[in-house]
Amino acid sequence: MTTTPAAPLPLLVLGKGRDLRTERGVECPGDLPAPSDPDLVARARAAKEALGDKVFVLGHHYQRNEVIEFADVTGDSFKLAKEAAARPDAPWIVFCGVHFMAESADILTSDDQTVILPDLAAGCSMADMAAIAQVEDCWEQLAEAGVADQTVPVTYMNSSAAIKAFTGRHGGTICTSSNAKTALTWALDEKGGVEGDGKVLFLPDQHLGRNTWARDLGGSLDDCVVWDPHRPMGGLTIEQLQAARMILWRGHCSVHGRFSVEAVEAARAEIPDVKVIVHPECRHEVVELADEVGSTEKIIKTIAAAPDGTAWAVGTELNLVQRLAQEFPKQRIAFLEKNVCYCSTMNRIDLPHLVWALESLVEGRVVNPIRVDEQVAADARRALDQMLALPGETSKD
């Protein structure tokens, strides 16, 4: 009997209402300082100084400059989670990022540490595109189609703890945008190798999965199918599932999915000698046209190593692109898309929320703690540990 897909998640206005199945629409209690308060910077500095080594502030690359100023460490999501785990003497970890990142930090840190997200409504649209009930329904339908035994789940770091736990329970691994090739190779080797007939269920970003399969492993796009969680059997036939090597979840990044072929062509027409560098969460046709493709860390390192005068059109989040332009003024750095493209949920972490979280700690109150269920954390840790056991330097990125 075919399982009925889970009902679509409600579209809630950020910060209004509650739905515990999703990172969106979570209420954030407490009175925040006014954004117009001229003393916000001084208040943040005073609170952080008062807390001393008891607090460790993490800042994701896509955060606003006003927040990055107070970060002890900046980086990508998994790097930041590991940095938190490496500071066992800091009882409070303030994670300036989004919900799934704070969950990963909670999984990796000790029971004596508390991870705090300054705004609980700072979720991730990509992570929201794969709810645990939908993924479990998918797996049941893959079993009905007779392909589950041939399939290994590989889940991108940009996913909820529940999805990471699903991956751990089913013998899969987590990946980052840096080590996706290594993770896919390992998963396929578990079922006969890249040239075999094993399959990967790649969650939740279809573009990273497709780009890694086609660009890094030399696979055919014809081997990829997209699983739509809102349609019976993912909108696919049993024959399509049996023939596929990559079963890609119908998810994407709301920022990187905006970059277009037209934007690349316009950059090349308008900027002399421009090099286009994009994130692998971009659509396949955009990635194919780019000069360089890589994770956020790779984008930063590539631009940092380039000669003065190099022109770049950068396809990633706008806060980071603007920061790169400030840090490397002798290079010509432009945003690839003409339309403004901030990560709206990442930008929910602003200075008023950070001040509120820090001053609450000074007063002895812990606001917005992120706590992952013990069993979910154990299963997710299994998948994360599998990633850390992968060969190569990038498995640690």
C-alpha positions in Angstrom: 0.0 0.0 0.0 1.3 3.4 -1.0 1.9 5.8 1.9 0.2 9.2 1.8 2.8 12.0 1.8 2.9 14.2 4.8 0.8 17.4 4.5 2.7 20.5 3.4 4.1 22.6 6.2 2.1 25.7 7.0 3.6 29.0 5.7 3.9 31.1 8.8 5.1 34.6 9.1 8.4 34.6 10.7 8.1 35.1 14.5 4.3 34.7 14.4 2.7 31.5 15.7 4.3 28.1 16.5 4.8 24.9 14.6 7.3 22.5 16.2 7.8 20.5 13.0 9.5 23.5 11.3 12.2 26.1 12.0 9.8 28.8 10.8 7.4 30.8 12.8 8.8 30.2 16.3 7.8 32.8 18.9 10.7 34.7 20.4 9.7 36.0 23.9 11.3 38.9 25.6 11.6 42.7 25.1 14.4 43.5 22.7 16.3 46.8 22.7 15.1 49.2 20.1 17.1 49.0 16.8 17.6 52.7 17.0 19.2 52.6 20.4 22.5 54.5 19.8 24.1 52.6 22.7 23.7 49.1 21.3 27.4 48.7 20.4 28.5 49.9 23.8 25.9 47.6 25.5 27.1 44.6 23.5 30.7 45.3 24.4 29.9 45.8 28.1 27.9 42.6 28.3 30.5 40.5 26.5 33.2 42.0 28.8 31.2 41.2 31.9 30.7 37.6 30.8 34.3 37.1 29.9 35.4 33.6 29.1 32.0 32.2 30.2 30.5 33.1 26.8 31.8 32.2 23.3 30.2 33.9 20.4 30.1 32.2 17.0 29.4 34.2 13.8 28.5 32.6 10.5 30.0 34.2 7.3 26.5 35.4 6.2 25.8 37.4 9.3 25.6 41.2 9.4 28.8 43.2 10.0 27.2 44.6 13.2 27.1 41.0 14.6 30.3 39.7 13.1 32.1 42.5 15.1 31.3 40.6 18.3 32.1 37.1 17.1 35.0 35.3 18.7 35.2 33.0 15.7 33.7 33.3 12.2 33.2 30.5 9.7 30.9 28.0 8.1 28.3 26.1 10.1 30.2 22.9 10.9 33.5 24.7 11.6 31.7 26.8 14.1 30.1 23.8 15.8 33.5 22.2 16.2 34.9 25.5 17.5 32.2 25.4 20.2 33.1 21.9 21.2 36.7 22.9 21.5 35.8 25.4 24.2 34.5 23.1 27.0 35.2 25.7 29.6 32.7 28.1 28.1 29.3 27.3 29.6 27.4 29.5 27.1 27.7 29.3 23.3 25.9 32.2 21.5 25.5 31.0 17.9 24.9 33.8 15.5 23.6 31.7 12.6 20.4 29.7 12.0 18.6 27.0 13.9 20.2 23.8 12.3 23.6 25.2 13.0 22.8 25.7 16.7 21.5 22.2 16.8 24.7 20.8 15.4 26.6 22.8 18.0 24.4 21.4 20.8 25.0 17.8 19.5 28.8 18.3 19.5 29.2 20.2 22.8 29.1 18.8 26.3 26.1 18.6 28.6 27.6 21.4 30.7 27.4 23.8 27.8 24.3 25.6 26.5 23.9 26.8 23.0 21.8 29.9 22.6 20.2 31.2 19.3 19.6 35.0 19.7 16.4 34.7 17.6 14.5 31.4 17.4 12.9 32.5 14.2 16.3 32.4 12.4 15.6 29.2 10.5 16.7 27.9 7.1 14.3 27.7 4.2 16.3 24.8 2.7 16.2 22.8 6.0 12.5 23.5 6.2 12.0 21.8 2.8 12.6 18.4 4.4 10.5 17.6 7.4 11.2 14.4 9.2 7.7 13.0 8.5 8.2 13.6 4.8 11.6 11.9 4.8 10.3 8.9 6.7 7.4 8.6 4.2 9.9 8.8 1.3 12.0 5.9 2.8 8.9 3.7 3.2 8.0 4.4 -0.4 11.5 3.6 -1.6 11.1 0.3 0.3 7.8 -0.4 -1.5 9.5 0.3 -4.8 12.2 -2.2 -3.9 15.1 0.2 -3.9 15.7 1.1 -0.3 18.2 -1.7 0.2 20.3 -0.3 -2.6 20.1 3.3 -1.3 22.4 5.2 1.2 21.2 8.5 2.5 23.6 11.4 2.3 22.4 14.6 4.1 23.8 18.0 3.7 24.9 19.8 6.8 22.1 22.4 6.1 19.4 20.1 7.6 17.6 19.7 10.9 18.9 17.4 13.7 15.9 15.1 13.0 17.0 14.6 9.4 20.6 14.0 10.4 19.3 11.4 12.9 17.3 9.7 10.1 20.6 9.5 8.2 22.4 8.0 11.1 19.7 5.3 11.7 19.9 4.3 8.0 23.7 4.0 7.8 24.3 7.2 5.9 26.6 10.2 6.3 26.5 13.9 6.6 28.4 16.1 4.1 29.5 19.7 3.8 29.8 21.6 0.5 33.6 20.9 0.8 33.5 17.2 1.2 30.3 16.2 -0.8 32.4 14.4 -3.4 34.1 12.3 -0.7 30.8 11.6 1.0 29.1 10.5 -2.2 32.0 8.3 -3.2 31.9 6.6 0.2 28.1 6.1 0.0 28.3 4.6 -3.5 31.2 2.4 -2.5 28.9 1.0 0.2 26.7 -0.3 -2.6 29.2 -1.4 -5.3 30.9 1.8 -6.3 30.4 4.7 -8.7 30.1 2.3 -11.6 27.7 0.0 -9.8 24.0 0.2 -9.4 23.8 1.6 -5.8 21.8 4.8 -5.2 22.1 7.9 -3.0 19.1 9.7 -1.4 20.5 13.2 -1.2 18.9 15.6 1.3 17.8 18.4 1.2 19.5 20.4 -1.5 19.0 19.0 -5.0 21.6 21.3 -6.6 24.6 20.3 -4.4 23.7 16.7 -5.0 23.3 17.1 -8.8 26.5 19.2 -9.1 28.6 16.8 -7.1 27.4 13.8 -9.1 27.8 15.4 -12.5 30.8 17.7 -12.1 32.9 15.9 -9.5 32.1 12.2 -10.1 31.4 12.5 -13.9 27.9 11.0 -13.6 25.2 11.7 -16.1 22.3 14.0 -15.4 20.1 11.3 -16.8 20.9 9.3 -13.6 19.3 12.0 -11.4 15.7 12.1 -10.4 14.0 14.7 -8.1 11.8 13.4 -5.3 8.9 15.8 -4.6 7.6 15.2 -1.1 4.3 16.7 -1.9 3.4 14.0 -4.5 2.8 10.3 -4.1 5.9 8.3 -4.7 7.7 11.6 -5.0 6.1 12.1 -8.4 8.2 9.3 -9.9 7.5 5.9 -11.3 9.0 2.7 -9.9 11.0 2.3 -13.2 12.5 5.8 -12.7 13.5 5.0 -9.2 15.0 1.7 -10.2 17.0 3.3 -13.0 18.2 6.3 -10.9 21.6 6.6 -9.2 20.9 9.9 -7.5 17.5 10.5 -5.8 17.6 14.2 -5.1 15.2 15.8 -2.6 13.3 18.7 -4.0 14.9 21.4 -1.9 17.1 24.4 -2.6 18.7 27.4 -1.0 16.6 30.5 -1.4 19.7 32.6 -1.9 21.9 30.5 -4.2 18.9 29.4 -6.2 18.4 32.9 -7.4 21.6 33.2 -9.4 20.9 32.7 -13.1 22.6 32.1 -16.5 21.5 35.6 -17.5 23.4 37.0 -14.5 26.6 35.2 -15.4 26.3 36.4 -19.0 25.6 40.0 -17.9 28.7 39.9 -15.6 30.9 38.7 -18.4 29.5 41.4 -20.8 29.8 44.3 -18.3 33.0 43.6 -16.3 36.2 43.2 -18.3 38.2 40.0 -17.6 35.8 39.0 -14.8 36.1 35.6 -13.1 32.8 34.2 -11.9 32.9 32.2 -8.7 29.8 30.5 -7.2 28.7 28.2 -4.5 27.7 24.6 -5.4 24.2 25.2 -4.1 23.6 27.2 -7.3 21.7 25.6 -10.2 23.7 23.3 -12.4 23.6 25.5 -15.5 25.0 28.4 -13.4 27.8 26.2 -11.9 28.7 25.0 -15.4 29.3 28.6 -16.6 31.4 29.6 -13.6 35.2 29.8 -13.6 35.4 28.6 -10.0 33.0 26.7 -7.8 33.4 26.1 -4.1 32.2 26.3 -0.5 32.0 29.6 1.3 35.5 28.9 2.8 36.9 28.1 -0.7 35.4 31.3 -2.1 37.1 33.4 0.6 40.4 31.6 0.2 40.4 31.8 -3.6 39.7 35.6 -3.6 42.3 36.1 -0.8 45.0 34.4 -2.9 44.2 36.2 -6.1 46.5 39.0 -7.5 45.5 42.6 -7.0 43.3 43.9 -9.8 41.5 40.6 -10.3 37.8 41.1 -11.1 35.3 38.8 -9.5 31.5 38.3 -9.8 30.6 36.3 -6.7 27.5 34.1 -6.4 26.9 33.7 -2.7 25.2 35.6 0.1 25.4 39.4 -0.1 26.7 40.1 3.4 29.8 38.0 2.7 30.3 39.5 -0.8 30.2 43.1 0.6 32.7 42.0 3.4 35.0 40.6 0.8 34.9 43.8 -1.2 35.9 45.7 2.0 38.7 43.3 2.9 40.2 43.2 -0.6 39.9 46.7 -2.0 42.6 46.1 -4.5 40.4 43.6 -6.3 37.2 44.3 -8.1 34.5 42.4 -6.4 30.9 42.5 -7.5 27.7 40.7 -6.5 26.7 38.3 -9.3 23.0 39.1 -9.1 21.7 42.6 -9.7 18.8 42.1 -7.3 19.6 42.3 -3.5 20.0 38.8 -2.2 20.5 38.6 1.6 19.6 35.4 3.5 16.4 36.7 5.2 16.5 34.2 8.1 20.2 34.6 8.7 19.6 38.4 8.9 17.2 37.9 11.7 20.2 37.8 14.0 20.8 41.5 14.5 22.4 43.6 17.1 19.3 44.1 19.3 18.8 40.3 19.5 22.5 39.7 20.3 22.5 42.4 23.0 19.3 40.9 24.5 20.8 37.4 24.6 24.1 38.7 26.2 22.5 41.0 28.7 20.1 38.3 29.7 23.1 36.1 30.5 24.6 38.9 32.6 21.4 39.0 34.6 21.5 35.2 35.1 18.8 34.3 32.5 19.4 31.9 29.6 17.1 32.8 26.7 16.5 30.7 23.6 18.5 27.6 24.6 18.7 25.0 21.8 18.4 21.5 23.1 18.3 18.4 20.8 16.5 15.3 22.1 19.0 12.8 23.5 18.1 10.0 21.1 17.9 12.3 18.1 21.3 13.7 19.1 22.8 10.2 19.4 21.6 9.1 16.0 22.7 12.4 14.4 26.1 12.1 16.0 26.4 8.6 14.4 26.0 10.3 10.9 28.4 13.1 11.8 31.0 10.7 13.1 30.7 8.8 9.8 31.5 12.1 8.0 34.5 12.7 10.2 35.8 9.2 9.4 35.8 9.9 5.7 39.2 10.1 4.1 40.9 13.3 3.0 41.4 16.8 4.5 38.1 18.1 3.3 36.2 15.7 5.6 37.3 18.0 8.4 36.2 21.3 6.8 
